[in-house]
Amino acid sequence: MQRVAAAFAEALARRALRAWPGLCRALLLPRASPTPAEVAAARRHFLDLCPFLRLAGAAANQSILEAMESEKIVHVIDLGGADATQWLELLHLLAARPEGPPHLRLTSVHEHKDLLSQAAMALTKEAERLDVPFQFNPVVSRLDALDVESLRVKTGEALAICSSLQLHCLLARSPESGLSPSTSRADAFLGALWGLSPKVMVVTEQEASHNAAGLTERFVEALNYYAALFDCLEVGAARGSVERARVERWLLGEEIKNIVACDGAERRERHERLERWARRLEGAGFGRVPLSYYALLQARRVAQGLGCDGFKGSSEVQ
């Protein structure tokens, strides 16, 4: 609880200091935001220390595999992904198909070219080892500036779209966006993705309510949510762990600061609950598809392999 309290105290201090812009810049300069490489490292540590994203990735891969049964040319679009972990596992699943692997084209969207290059090297090497025809298409762009034409979807290929903890960043309304006050960039973006005619789209988002206009409601919701995540880290890592410290400061701490200290277009961490996402996706034309028995089984196997006996969850999945 001391670690949680420290993170929220820093976020509140930053919010208070915003009333004095000059003083704010002077005091916060020595504690600048983490570099892209540091954020990427923290995300990898989070994958190792907490099971959530690995379970989501396993279920997503199984859903993609089932949707692409018998397809010979498969195109997967990874929105905001520069981590190769999930796609290395998908390569193995495709290589084991009874009918043989398809030609896989992976388009990864990320704003930092170096991280995309690292993912490309790891995936290309593994695809060659597994004898899976593979092509990597890097798209260097922020998600809120992405032109869907740059995704280069071709006629005749079966398309899957995957977004892991990315779409909530599009919920901020920008005066320069040209959209009506009732429409977020997320709504327009989802409509554009629907226009690409994917066979399946898998979305992973935080099950949280951090998009309220009022600070008090946002603060209370965030405190409960992140206290649970800090509890998970307490189970999965020693208190002196360098990896745990990086996750708490560079990943969770930065999200807390953004939720508490920022407003307007600066506040990108706008997590919403499943029901709101379902309405938004259905409004863009998508329909709900339940996870299959095998997708749930794959996630359970991953959980068992990670030693997640201390984690409990609901069996209801949408």
C-alpha positions as CSV (number, residue, x, y, z in Angstrom):
1,M,0.0,0.0,0.0
2,Q,3.0,2.3,0.5
3,R,3.9,1.9,-3.1
4,V,0.4,2.6,-4.3
5,A,0.2,5.6,-2.1
6,A,3.5,7.0,-3.4
7,A,2.3,6.6,-7.0
8,F,-1.0,8.5,-6.4
9,A,0.7,11.1,-4.2
10,E,3.0,11.9,-7.1
11,A,0.1,12.1,-9.5
12,L,-1.8,14.5,-7.2
13,A,1.3,16.7,-6.8
14,R,1.7,16.9,-10.5
15,R,-1.9,18.0,-10.9
16,A,-1.5,20.6,-8.2
17,L,1.7,22.0,-9.8
18,R,-0.1,22.5,-13.1
19,A,-1.5,25.7,-11.7
20,W,2.0,27.2,-11.9
21,P,3.3,26.1,-15.3
22,G,6.8,27.6,-14.9
23,L,7.3,26.0,-11.5
24,C,5.9,22.7,-12.8
25,R,8.4,22.6,-15.6
26,A,11.3,23.4,-13.3
27,L,10.4,20.8,-10.7
28,L,9.4,18.0,-13.0
29,L,12.3,18.3,-15.5
30,P,14.6,15.9,-13.5
31,R,11.9,13.3,-13.4
32,A,11.1,13.2,-17.1
33,S,8.9,10.5,-18.6
34,P,10.5,7.1,-19.4
35,T,12.0,6.6,-22.8
36,P,10.3,4.3,-25.4
37,A,12.9,1.6,-24.6
38,E,12.2,1.8,-20.9
39,V,8.4,1.6,-21.5
40,A,9.0,-1.5,-23.7
41,A,11.1,-3.1,-21.0
42,A,8.5,-2.5,-18.4
43,R,5.8,-4.1,-20.6
44,R,7.9,-7.2,-21.1
45,H,8.4,-7.4,-17.3
46,F,4.7,-7.0,-16.8
47,L,4.2,-9.9,-19.2
48,D,6.5,-12.0,-17.1
49,L,5.2,-11.0,-13.6
50,C,1.4,-10.9,-14.2
51,P,-0.6,-13.4,-16.3
52,F,-3.2,-11.2,-17.7
53,L,-1.7,-10.2,-21.1
54,R,-0.3,-13.7,-21.8
55,L,-3.8,-15.2,-21.2
56,A,-5.4,-12.6,-23.4
57,G,-2.7,-13.2,-26.1
58,A,-3.3,-17.0,-26.0
59,A,-7.1,-16.6,-26.4
60,A,-6.6,-14.1,-29.2
61,N,-4.2,-16.4,-31.1
62,Q,-6.6,-19.3,-30.8
63,S,-9.5,-17.1,-32.1
64,I,-7.4,-16.0,-35.0
65,L,-6.3,-19.6,-35.8
66,E,-9.9,-20.7,-35.8
67,A,-11.1,-17.8,-38.0
68,M,-8.3,-18.5,-40.5
69,E,-8.9,-22.3,-40.9
70,S,-8.1,-23.4,-44.4
71,E,-7.0,-19.8,-45.4
72,K,-3.9,-19.8,-47.6
73,I,-3.0,-16.1,-47.2
74,V,-3.5,-14.5,-43.8
75,H,-2.9,-10.9,-42.9
76,V,-2.8,-9.9,-39.2
77,I,-2.9,-6.2,-38.2
78,D,-1.4,-5.5,-34.8
79,L,-2.5,-2.1,-33.6
80,G,0.2,-0.5,-31.5
81,G,2.2,-3.7,-31.1
82,A,6.0,-3.7,-31.0
83,D,6.3,-6.8,-28.9
84,A,6.9,-10.1,-30.7
85,T,5.9,-12.4,-27.9
86,Q,2.3,-13.1,-29.0
87,W,3.1,-13.4,-32.7
88,L,6.0,-15.9,-32.0
89,E,3.3,-18.1,-30.4
90,L,1.0,-17.6,-33.4
91,L,3.8,-18.7,-35.8
92,H,4.1,-22.0,-33.9
93,L,0.3,-22.5,-34.0
94,L,0.2,-21.8,-37.8
95,A,3.2,-24.1,-38.4
96,A,1.3,-27.0,-36.7
97,R,-1.8,-26.7,-38.8
98,P,-2.7,-30.1,-40.4
99,E,-3.1,-28.5,-43.8
100,G,0.2,-26.7,-43.5
101,P,1.0,-23.0,-42.6
102,P,-0.5,-20.2,-44.6
103,H,1.5,-17.3,-46.0
104,L,1.4,-14.9,-43.0
105,R,1.7,-11.1,-43.4
106,L,1.9,-9.2,-40.1
107,T,1.4,-5.4,-40.1
108,S,2.5,-3.8,-36.8
109,V,1.7,-0.3,-36.0
110,H,3.9,1.6,-33.5
111,E,5.3,5.1,-33.3
112,H,8.9,4.0,-32.7
113,K,10.8,2.5,-35.6
114,D,13.5,0.8,-33.5
115,L,11.0,-1.3,-31.6
116,L,9.4,-2.4,-34.8
117,S,12.8,-3.4,-36.2
118,Q,13.5,-5.5,-33.2
119,A,10.2,-7.3,-33.5
120,A,10.8,-7.8,-37.2
121,M,14.1,-9.5,-36.7
122,A,12.8,-11.9,-34.0
123,L,9.8,-12.9,-36.0
124,T,11.6,-13.3,-39.3
125,K,14.2,-15.5,-37.8
126,E,11.6,-17.7,-36.1
127,A,9.4,-17.9,-39.3
128,E,12.5,-19.1,-41.2
129,R,13.2,-21.8,-38.6
130,L,9.6,-23.0,-38.7
131,D,9.4,-22.8,-42.5
132,V,6.4,-20.5,-42.4
133,P,6.1,-18.0,-45.3
134,F,6.2,-14.7,-43.6
135,Q,6.3,-11.0,-44.4
136,F,6.5,-8.1,-41.9
137,N,5.0,-4.8,-42.7
138,P,6.1,-2.0,-40.2
139,V,3.9,1.1,-40.0
140,V,5.6,3.9,-38.0
141,S,2.7,6.0,-36.7
142,R,0.8,6.9,-33.6
143,L,-2.6,5.2,-33.5
144,D,-4.4,8.6,-33.5
145,A,-2.6,9.6,-36.6
146,L,-2.9,6.3,-38.5
147,D,-4.1,6.3,-42.1
148,V,-5.8,2.9,-42.7
149,E,-4.6,3.0,-46.3
150,S,-1.0,2.5,-44.9
151,L,-2.1,-0.9,-43.6
152,R,-2.1,-2.1,-47.3
153,V,-4.9,-4.7,-47.1
154,K,-5.0,-6.6,-50.3
155,T,-7.8,-8.4,-52.1
156,G,-7.7,-12.2,-51.6
157,E,-6.1,-12.2,-48.1
158,A,-8.0,-13.2,-44.9
159,L,-7.7,-10.3,-42.5
160,A,-7.5,-10.4,-38.7
161,I,-7.1,-7.3,-36.5
162,C,-5.7,-7.4,-33.0
163,S,-5.6,-4.5,-30.5
164,S,-4.1,-4.9,-27.0
165,L,-4.6,-2.0,-24.6
166,Q,-4.5,0.6,-27.4
167,L,-8.0,1.8,-28.4
168,H,-8.8,3.6,-25.2
169,C,-6.2,6.2,-26.2
170,L,-8.5,7.3,-29.0
171,L,-11.4,8.3,-26.7
172,A,-10.1,11.8,-26.0
173,R,-11.9,14.3,-28.1
174,S,-9.6,16.8,-29.8
175,P,-10.9,20.2,-31.1
176,E,-8.7,19.7,-34.2
177,S,-10.1,16.3,-35.0
178,G,-13.0,17.7,-37.1
179,L,-15.5,15.3,-35.5
180,S,-18.8,16.2,-33.9
181,P,-18.8,16.7,-30.1
182,S,-20.6,13.4,-29.6
183,T,-18.1,11.4,-31.7
184,S,-14.6,10.3,-30.5
185,R,-11.7,9.4,-32.7
186,A,-12.3,5.8,-31.6
187,D,-15.7,5.7,-33.2
188,A,-14.4,7.0,-36.5
189,F,-11.4,4.7,-36.4
190,L,-13.5,1.6,-35.6
191,G,-15.7,2.5,-38.6
192,A,-12.6,2.6,-40.8
193,L,-11.4,-0.8,-39.5
194,W,-14.9,-2.3,-40.2
195,G,-14.5,-1.0,-43.8
196,L,-11.4,-3.3,-44.2
197,S,-13.8,-6.3,-43.9
198,P,-11.8,-8.3,-41.3
199,K,-12.9,-11.9,-40.6
200,V,-12.2,-11.3,-36.9
201,M,-11.1,-8.5,-34.6
202,V,-9.8,-9.2,-31.1
203,V,-9.8,-6.4,-28.6
204,T,-8.1,-6.5,-25.2
205,E,-8.8,-3.5,-22.9
206,Q,-8.6,-2.7,-19.2
207,E,-11.9,-3.6,-17.4
208,A,-12.0,-0.3,-15.6
209,S,-13.8,3.0,-15.5
210,H,-11.2,5.8,-15.7
211,N,-12.9,8.1,-18.2
212,A,-15.2,10.1,-15.9
213,A,-15.1,13.9,-16.3
214,G,-14.9,14.4,-12.5
215,L,-11.5,13.9,-10.8
216,T,-13.0,12.4,-7.6
217,E,-14.7,9.5,-9.4
218,R,-11.7,8.9,-11.6
219,F,-9.4,8.9,-8.6
220,V,-11.4,6.4,-6.6
221,E,-11.8,4.1,-9.5
222,A,-8.1,4.2,-10.4
223,L,-7.1,3.7,-6.7
224,N,-9.1,0.5,-6.5
225,Y,-8.0,-0.8,-9.9
226,Y,-4.2,-0.1,-9.5
227,A,-4.2,-1.3,-5.9
228,A,-5.3,-4.7,-7.2
229,L,-2.5,-4.7,-9.8
230,F,0.1,-3.7,-7.2
231,D,-1.2,-6.7,-5.1
232,C,-0.6,-8.9,-8.1
233,L,3.0,-7.7,-8.3
234,E,3.4,-8.4,-4.6
235,V,2.5,-12.0,-5.3
236,G,4.7,-12.3,-8.4
237,A,7.9,-10.5,-7.5
238,A,10.1,-9.8,-4.5
239,R,9.9,-6.3,-3.1
240,G,13.5,-5.5,-4.1
241,S,13.0,-6.7,-7.7
242,V,14.3,-4.4,-10.3
243,E,11.7,-5.7,-12.8
244,R,8.9,-5.0,-10.4
245,A,10.2,-1.4,-9.7
246,R,10.3,-0.8,-13.5
247,V,6.7,-1.9,-14.0
248,E,5.5,0.1,-11.0
249,R,7.3,3.3,-12.1
250,W,7.5,3.2,-15.9
251,L,4.2,1.5,-16.7
252,L,1.6,1.6,-13.9
253,G,3.0,4.8,-12.4
254,E,2.8,6.7,-15.7
255,E,-0.7,5.5,-16.3
256,I,-1.8,6.7,-12.8
257,K,-0.2,10.1,-13.5
258,N,-2.0,10.4,-16.8
259,I,-5.4,9.5,-15.3
260,V,-5.1,11.8,-12.3
261,A,-3.0,14.7,-13.4
262,C,-4.1,15.2,-17.0
263,D,-7.2,16.5,-18.7
264,G,-8.4,17.1,-22.2
265,A,-6.4,15.7,-25.1
266,E,-3.4,15.1,-22.8
267,R,-5.4,12.4,-20.9
268,R,-4.9,9.3,-23.0
269,E,-5.5,6.6,-20.4
270,R,-9.3,6.6,-20.7
271,H,-10.2,3.0,-19.8
272,E,-13.8,2.0,-20.0
273,R,-15.8,-1.1,-19.1
274,L,-16.8,-4.0,-21.4
275,E,-20.4,-2.8,-21.9
276,R,-19.4,0.6,-23.3
277,W,-16.8,-1.0,-25.7
278,A,-19.4,-3.5,-26.8
279,R,-21.9,-0.7,-27.7
280,R,-19.1,1.2,-29.5
281,L,-18.0,-1.7,-31.5
282,E,-21.5,-2.7,-32.4
283,G,-22.2,0.9,-33.5
284,A,-19.3,0.6,-36.0
285,G,-20.8,-2.6,-37.4
286,F,-19.0,-5.3,-35.5
287,G,-20.9,-8.2,-33.8
288,R,-20.0,-10.1,-30.7
289,V,-18.4,-13.5,-31.1
290,P,-17.9,-15.7,-27.9
291,L,-14.5,-17.2,-27.2
292,S,-14.5,-20.9,-28.2
293,Y,-14.0,-23.8,-25.8
294,Y,-10.5,-24.2,-27.3
295,A,-9.6,-20.5,-26.8
296,L,-10.5,-20.8,-23.1
297,L,-8.7,-24.1,-22.8
298,Q,-5.6,-22.5,-24.4
299,A,-5.7,-19.6,-21.9
300,R,-6.1,-22.1,-19.0
301,R,-3.1,-24.0,-20.2
302,V,-1.0,-20.9,-20.3
303,A,-2.2,-20.0,-16.8
304,Q,-1.1,-23.4,-15.5
305,G,2.2,-23.1,-17.2
306,L,2.8,-19.7,-15.5
307,G,1.9,-21.0,-12.1
308,C,-1.1,-18.8,-11.6
309,D,-2.7,-20.7,-8.7
310,G,-3.1,-17.6,-6.6
311,F,-5.3,-15.8,-9.2
312,K,-9.0,-16.2,-9.3
313,G,-11.4,-15.0,-12.0
314,S,-14.9,-15.3,-13.5
315,S,-15.7,-17.9,-16.1
316,E,-18.0,-15.5,-18.0
317,V,-16.3,-14.3,-21.2
318,Q,-17.7,-12.1,-23.9
